[in-house]
Amino acid sequence: YDPYIKRVAGDFIAADDWNEIQQRGRQDLAEHDHTGGLKGPKLTGDAIAADATLNIKRLNADEIKLGDRLLGKRLSDVEDLAATALSAKGGAIDGNLTISGDLTVKGKINGAVSGGGGGGGATFAIAQLSAGQSYSKTSFSTIGVSATITLSETSLVTATANIGLADAASAAFAFVAQATTSRVAVPFVPSTATATESASGAITRSTTTSDATQIDPTTYYKLLAAAAKFGDDGVGIGALVKTAATKTTLPISFTQVTALPAGTYNVALAMKGEASIGTASIFVVTQTADLTLFDTTR
């Protein structure tokens, strides 16, 4: 390094020279920031203590490693996740959704059904009566509560109805599934419907009960075949109500099941008789099932 004030042997050093040398030395120490050259060599990472705390305004780096992973890769993963994540305020899910725990929904579920796919996938659909209405049907007819289901393969279809009667009624209720490409209606397997008549407004609630063991295929198809003969109009009755009460509100809940091949169907709530219905809703669940081996039992 060059001297602050150059002198040779035997030269006189004045006080001003000595003072200037001190001033310039202190200035160099104060401005020594390790930025290179006379400012001092640039520091390597090894020159910083491992337990040091750094307060910096900006950090420019080609790579930053946290643990054994690059920070840039982690940030990229987070950005990709944020771009595809469902907003907490709502949004649409384009792919399949799997829930390993319980699902709690607050509010209405507006569902539509698509094919369940292989492996026993289940889907659902719901529908409800828009407003209360009185009906008088001489034969089984739909009452405007229907859900459309699309099946990609043979499936079991389970339909549950919840009906609130607003007045006296003498009617039978059931489900039918009608193929959208034709007028063919498929009956559901009925429960054993019985009826009582009471002036006090008593109601017989006929619901399908589930056994601890699965119904065997032969019995199932015999029930399905019998469904067409069970009702007066080729419909397996799910619930039968007879009451002479003049004013009452009666709840009805029943479930029926059928098997359908691939296709699109309207699953509808039907009734025969007279009833004033205040509310009505249906919940339809489809479960894919391979029934090919059981065709000979039809």
C-alpha positions as CSV (number, residue, x, y, z in Angstrom):
1,Y,0.0,0.0,0.0
2,D,1.2,3.6,-0.7
3,P,2.2,5.7,2.4
4,Y,-0.1,8.5,3.4
5,I,2.7,11.0,3.2
6,K,5.9,9.7,1.5
7,R,9.2,10.5,3.2
8,V,12.7,9.0,2.8
9,A,15.3,8.3,5.4
10,G,16.5,11.5,7.1
11,D,13.5,13.6,6.1
12,F,12.0,15.9,8.7
13,I,8.4,15.0,9.8
14,A,6.4,18.0,10.8
15,A,3.5,18.0,13.2
16,D,1.1,18.7,10.4
17,D,2.4,15.6,8.6
18,W,1.9,13.5,11.7
19,N,-1.6,14.8,12.3
20,E,-2.6,14.1,8.7
21,I,-1.3,10.6,8.9
22,Q,-3.5,10.0,11.9
23,Q,-6.5,11.6,10.3
24,R,-6.3,9.6,7.1
25,G,-5.6,6.3,9.1
26,R,-8.7,6.8,11.2
27,Q,-10.7,7.7,8.1
28,D,-9.7,4.4,6.4
29,L,-10.6,2.5,9.5
30,A,-14.0,4.1,9.7
31,E,-14.7,3.4,6.0
32,H,-13.4,-0.1,6.1
33,D,-16.5,-2.2,5.1
34,H,-15.0,-5.2,3.3
35,T,-16.4,-4.2,-0.1
36,G,-13.1,-5.0,-1.8
37,G,-9.8,-3.2,-2.6
38,L,-8.7,-0.6,0.0
39,K,-12.1,-1.1,1.7
40,G,-11.0,-4.5,2.8
41,P,-11.5,-8.0,1.1
42,K,-15.1,-9.2,0.7
43,L,-16.2,-11.6,3.5
44,T,-17.1,-15.2,2.9
45,G,-19.9,-17.0,4.7
46,D,-17.4,-18.7,6.9
47,A,-16.4,-15.3,8.3
48,I,-19.9,-14.8,9.8
49,A,-20.6,-16.6,13.1
50,A,-23.1,-19.4,12.9
51,D,-25.1,-17.8,15.8
52,A,-25.0,-14.3,14.4
53,T,-28.2,-12.2,13.8
54,L,-28.3,-10.3,10.5
55,N,-30.4,-7.2,10.0
56,I,-30.5,-6.5,6.2
57,K,-32.7,-4.4,3.9
58,R,-32.4,-6.6,0.9
59,L,-30.9,-10.0,0.0
60,N,-29.9,-11.0,-3.5
61,A,-29.0,-14.6,-3.8
62,D,-29.0,-17.2,-6.6
63,E,-29.8,-20.0,-4.1
64,I,-30.8,-20.1,-0.4
65,K,-31.0,-23.4,1.3
66,L,-33.2,-24.2,4.4
67,G,-32.2,-27.4,5.9
68,D,-31.7,-29.8,3.0
69,R,-34.1,-28.1,0.6
70,L,-33.8,-25.0,-1.6
71,L,-35.9,-22.0,-0.5
72,G,-36.8,-21.2,-4.1
73,K,-38.2,-24.7,-4.6
74,R,-40.3,-24.4,-1.4
75,L,-41.7,-21.1,-2.5
76,S,-42.5,-22.5,-5.9
77,D,-44.4,-25.3,-4.3
78,V,-46.4,-22.9,-2.2
79,E,-47.3,-20.8,-5.2
80,D,-48.5,-23.8,-7.1
81,L,-50.6,-24.9,-4.2
82,A,-52.1,-21.4,-3.7
83,A,-52.9,-21.2,-7.4
84,T,-54.9,-24.5,-7.3
85,A,-56.3,-24.4,-3.8
86,L,-60.0,-23.8,-3.1
87,S,-60.7,-20.3,-1.7
88,A,-62.0,-20.2,1.8
89,K,-64.8,-18.0,0.5
90,G,-66.0,-20.5,-2.1
91,G,-65.0,-21.9,-5.5
92,A,-65.2,-24.9,-7.7
93,I,-63.4,-28.2,-7.4
94,D,-62.6,-29.6,-10.9
95,G,-61.3,-33.0,-9.8
96,N,-62.3,-35.7,-7.3
97,L,-62.7,-34.9,-3.6
98,T,-61.8,-37.4,-0.9
99,I,-62.8,-36.7,2.7
100,S,-61.2,-39.1,5.2
101,G,-63.1,-37.7,8.3
102,D,-66.5,-36.3,9.0
103,L,-68.1,-33.7,6.7
104,T,-70.3,-31.0,8.3
105,V,-72.3,-28.7,6.0
106,K,-74.1,-25.6,7.3
107,G,-76.7,-24.5,4.9
108,K,-78.3,-26.1,1.8
109,I,-76.6,-28.7,-0.3
110,N,-77.4,-28.2,-4.0
111,G,-76.2,-31.5,-5.5
112,A,-76.0,-33.1,-8.9
113,V,-74.9,-36.6,-9.7
114,S,-72.3,-37.8,-12.1
115,G,-71.2,-41.4,-12.7
116,G,-69.6,-43.0,-9.7
117,G,-66.8,-44.7,-11.5
118,G,-65.1,-48.0,-10.7
119,G,-64.4,-49.2,-7.2
120,G,-67.8,-48.5,-5.7
121,G,-67.8,-44.7,-5.8
122,A,-71.0,-43.1,-4.5
123,T,-72.6,-39.9,-5.7
124,F,-75.8,-38.1,-4.6
125,A,-78.5,-35.7,-5.8
126,I,-81.3,-33.9,-3.9
127,A,-84.5,-32.1,-4.8
128,Q,-87.4,-30.5,-3.0
129,L,-90.9,-29.2,-3.5
130,S,-90.8,-25.5,-4.3
131,A,-94.1,-24.8,-2.6
132,G,-96.9,-26.6,-0.7
133,Q,-99.7,-28.0,-2.9
134,S,-102.8,-30.2,-2.8
135,Y,-102.9,-33.2,-5.1
136,S,-105.6,-35.6,-6.3
137,K,-104.2,-38.5,-8.4
138,T,-106.2,-41.4,-9.7
139,S,-103.0,-43.3,-10.7
140,F,-99.4,-43.0,-9.6
141,S,-98.1,-39.7,-10.9
142,T,-95.1,-37.5,-10.2
143,I,-95.6,-34.4,-8.1
144,G,-92.7,-32.2,-9.3
145,V,-90.0,-33.5,-7.0
146,S,-87.3,-35.2,-9.1
147,A,-83.5,-35.4,-9.3
148,T,-81.5,-36.3,-12.4
149,I,-78.8,-38.9,-12.1
150,T,-76.2,-40.0,-14.7
151,L,-74.7,-43.4,-14.3
152,S,-71.6,-44.5,-16.1
153,E,-72.1,-48.1,-15.1
154,T,-74.6,-50.4,-13.4
155,S,-75.4,-48.9,-10.0
156,L,-77.6,-49.4,-7.0
157,V,-79.9,-46.4,-6.4
158,T,-81.3,-45.6,-3.0
159,A,-83.9,-42.9,-2.7
160,T,-85.2,-41.4,0.6
161,A,-88.2,-39.2,0.9
162,N,-89.3,-36.8,3.7
163,I,-92.8,-35.5,3.3
164,G,-94.8,-33.1,5.5
165,L,-98.6,-33.5,5.2
166,A,-100.5,-30.3,5.9
167,D,-104.0,-31.9,6.1
168,A,-105.9,-35.1,6.1
169,A,-104.7,-37.6,3.5
170,S,-105.5,-41.0,1.9
171,A,-102.6,-41.7,-0.4
172,A,-99.8,-44.0,-1.4
173,F,-96.2,-42.7,-2.0
174,A,-93.4,-44.3,-4.0
175,F,-90.3,-43.6,-6.1
176,V,-90.0,-44.2,-9.9
177,A,-86.9,-43.8,-12.1
178,Q,-87.6,-42.8,-15.7
179,A,-85.0,-43.1,-18.4
180,T,-84.6,-39.7,-20.1
181,T,-84.4,-41.3,-23.5
182,S,-87.7,-43.1,-23.2
183,R,-90.9,-43.2,-21.2
184,V,-90.0,-46.5,-19.4
185,A,-90.4,-46.2,-15.6
186,V,-88.4,-48.5,-13.4
187,P,-90.0,-49.4,-10.1
188,F,-88.1,-49.3,-6.8
189,V,-88.1,-52.3,-4.4
190,P,-90.9,-51.5,-1.9
191,S,-91.0,-52.0,1.8
192,T,-93.8,-54.0,3.3
193,A,-96.4,-51.2,3.3
194,T,-99.4,-51.6,5.6
195,A,-102.2,-49.2,6.3
196,T,-104.4,-48.2,9.2
197,E,-107.3,-45.8,9.4
198,S,-107.9,-43.6,12.4
199,A,-110.2,-40.7,13.2
200,S,-107.5,-39.3,15.5
201,G,-105.1,-38.8,12.7
202,A,-102.8,-41.8,13.3
203,I,-100.4,-42.6,10.5
204,T,-98.7,-45.8,9.5
205,R,-95.1,-44.9,8.6
206,S,-93.7,-47.7,6.4
207,T,-90.0,-47.5,5.9
208,T,-87.4,-49.8,4.4
209,T,-85.4,-51.4,7.2
210,S,-81.8,-52.5,6.8
211,D,-80.7,-55.9,7.9
212,A,-77.4,-56.7,9.5
213,T,-76.6,-58.9,6.5
214,Q,-76.6,-58.0,2.8
215,I,-79.6,-59.2,0.8
216,D,-78.7,-62.0,-1.5
217,P,-79.0,-61.3,-5.3
218,T,-81.8,-63.8,-6.0
219,T,-84.0,-62.3,-3.3
220,Y,-83.2,-58.8,-4.5
221,Y,-84.3,-59.4,-8.1
222,K,-87.4,-61.2,-6.9
223,L,-88.3,-58.2,-4.9
224,L,-87.6,-55.9,-7.9
225,A,-89.8,-58.0,-10.1
226,A,-92.6,-58.1,-7.5
227,A,-92.5,-54.3,-7.2
228,A,-94.3,-54.0,-10.6
229,K,-97.2,-56.1,-9.2
230,F,-97.2,-54.6,-5.7
231,G,-99.0,-51.3,-6.5
232,D,-102.2,-50.7,-8.5
233,D,-100.2,-49.0,-11.3
234,G,-97.0,-51.1,-11.4
235,V,-95.3,-49.1,-8.7
236,G,-93.8,-50.5,-5.5
237,I,-95.4,-48.6,-2.7
238,G,-93.1,-47.1,-0.2
239,A,-95.6,-45.5,2.3
240,L,-99.3,-45.7,2.6
241,V,-101.3,-43.1,4.6
242,K,-105.0,-43.3,5.5
243,T,-106.4,-40.8,8.0
244,A,-109.8,-39.3,8.6
245,A,-108.5,-36.4,10.6
246,T,-109.7,-33.0,9.4
247,K,-106.6,-31.0,10.5
248,T,-103.2,-32.5,11.2
249,T,-99.6,-32.3,10.2
250,L,-98.1,-35.7,9.6
251,P,-94.5,-36.5,8.8
252,I,-93.6,-39.4,6.4
253,S,-90.2,-40.8,5.7
254,F,-89.4,-43.8,3.6
255,T,-86.6,-45.3,1.6
256,Q,-86.6,-47.5,-1.6
257,V,-83.9,-49.0,-3.7
258,T,-83.4,-50.3,-7.2
259,A,-80.6,-51.2,-9.7
260,L,-80.1,-49.4,-13.0
261,P,-77.8,-49.8,-15.9
262,A,-75.7,-47.0,-17.3
263,G,-77.7,-44.1,-18.5
264,T,-79.5,-40.8,-17.4
265,Y,-82.6,-41.0,-15.3
266,N,-85.1,-38.8,-13.5
267,V,-85.7,-40.2,-10.0
268,A,-89.1,-38.8,-9.0
269,L,-91.4,-38.9,-6.0
270,A,-94.9,-40.2,-7.1
271,M,-98.2,-40.5,-5.3
272,K,-101.7,-41.9,-5.8
273,G,-104.8,-40.7,-3.9
274,E,-105.4,-37.3,-2.2
275,A,-103.0,-35.3,0.0
276,S,-102.2,-31.8,0.9
277,I,-98.4,-31.6,1.0
278,G,-96.7,-28.8,2.8
279,T,-93.0,-29.9,2.2
280,A,-91.3,-32.6,0.4
281,S,-87.7,-33.4,-0.4
282,I,-85.8,-36.4,-1.7
283,F,-82.2,-37.6,-1.3
284,V,-80.9,-40.0,-4.0
285,V,-77.6,-41.9,-3.5
286,T,-76.0,-44.0,-6.3
287,Q,-73.4,-46.7,-5.6
288,T,-71.6,-48.4,-8.4
289,A,-72.0,-52.2,-8.3
290,D,-71.1,-55.0,-10.7
291,L,-74.3,-57.0,-11.0
292,T,-73.4,-58.8,-14.3
293,L,-73.3,-62.2,-12.6
294,F,-76.8,-61.8,-11.2
295,D,-78.6,-61.2,-14.5
296,T,-79.9,-64.8,-14.6
297,T,-81.8,-64.3,-11.4
298,R,-84.0,-61.5,-12.9
